[in-house]
Amino acid sequence: MIEDNGFPGTREEMERAIRRLNVLEYLILAAAFILALGGGGAVAYILSAGTALPFRLTWAIITVLLLVVPGLLVFGRDRFRRR
């Protein structure tokens, strides 16, 4: 076990901060998911009104693309920076 070296409560404060950041991360992920659903629905509505594409299938595909493509870009950029 690591000693506090004269800073009592530091470990507890860091653990609390890490828990809060984890909660914030999940909130941001949920917001991104909701925005992707809304944006995918809007784009699917526009596409289905002007073409013969089915709304639900188009909505599902566009929502997945709105979540996966930016995620892959961020993941790739992060891996590139670590090199």
C-alpha positions as CSV (number, residue, x, y, z in Angstrom):
1,M,0.0,0.0,0.0
2,I,1.2,3.5,-0.9
3,E,1.6,6.0,2.0
4,D,0.1,9.4,1.8
5,N,3.4,11.1,2.8
6,G,1.8,13.9,4.8
7,F,-1.2,14.5,2.6
8,P,-4.1,12.8,4.4
9,G,-7.2,12.4,2.3
10,T,-5.4,12.7,-1.1
11,R,-6.2,9.2,-2.1
12,E,-9.9,9.6,-1.3
13,E,-10.1,12.9,-3.1
14,M,-8.5,11.3,-6.2
15,E,-10.8,8.3,-6.1
16,R,-13.8,10.7,-5.8
17,A,-12.6,12.7,-8.8
18,I,-12.1,9.6,-10.9
19,R,-15.7,8.4,-10.0
20,R,-17.1,11.8,-11.0
21,L,-15.2,11.7,-14.3
22,N,-16.5,8.3,-15.0
23,V,-20.0,9.5,-14.5
24,L,-19.4,12.5,-16.7
25,E,-18.0,10.2,-19.4
26,Y,-21.2,8.1,-19.4
27,L,-23.4,11.2,-19.5
28,I,-21.5,12.5,-22.5
29,L,-21.8,9.1,-24.2
30,A,-25.6,9.1,-23.5
31,A,-25.9,12.6,-24.9
32,A,-24.0,11.5,-28.1
33,F,-26.3,8.5,-28.5
34,I,-29.4,10.7,-28.1
35,L,-28.0,13.2,-30.6
36,A,-27.2,10.5,-33.1
37,L,-30.7,9.0,-32.8
38,G,-32.2,12.5,-33.3
39,G,-29.9,13.4,-36.2
40,G,-30.3,9.9,-37.8
41,G,-34.1,10.3,-37.5
42,A,-34.0,13.7,-39.2
43,V,-31.8,12.6,-42.0
44,A,-33.8,9.4,-42.5
45,Y,-37.0,11.4,-42.7
46,I,-35.6,13.7,-45.3
47,L,-34.2,10.7,-47.3
48,S,-37.4,8.7,-47.1
49,A,-39.6,11.6,-48.1
50,G,-37.6,12.2,-51.2
51,T,-36.8,8.6,-52.2
52,A,-38.2,5.1,-51.9
53,L,-35.9,4.3,-49.0
54,P,-37.6,2.7,-45.9
55,F,-37.6,5.1,-42.9
56,R,-36.7,2.6,-40.1
57,L,-33.8,0.9,-41.9
58,T,-32.4,4.2,-43.1
59,W,-32.7,5.6,-39.6
60,A,-30.9,2.6,-38.1
61,I,-28.0,2.7,-40.6
62,I,-27.5,6.5,-40.3
63,T,-27.6,6.4,-36.5
64,V,-24.9,3.7,-36.5
65,L,-22.9,5.6,-38.9
66,L,-23.2,8.8,-36.8
67,L,-21.9,6.9,-33.8
68,V,-19.3,4.6,-35.3
69,V,-17.5,6.8,-37.9
70,P,-16.6,9.6,-35.4
71,G,-15.7,7.0,-32.8
72,L,-13.3,5.3,-35.2
73,L,-11.8,8.6,-36.2
74,V,-11.1,9.5,-32.5
75,F,-9.8,6.1,-31.8
76,G,-7.4,6.2,-34.9
77,R,-6.2,9.7,-34.0
78,D,-5.5,8.6,-30.4
79,R,-3.5,5.6,-31.6
80,F,-1.6,7.8,-34.0
81,R,-0.7,10.3,-31.3
82,R,0.6,7.5,-29.0
83,R,3.2,6.5,-31.6
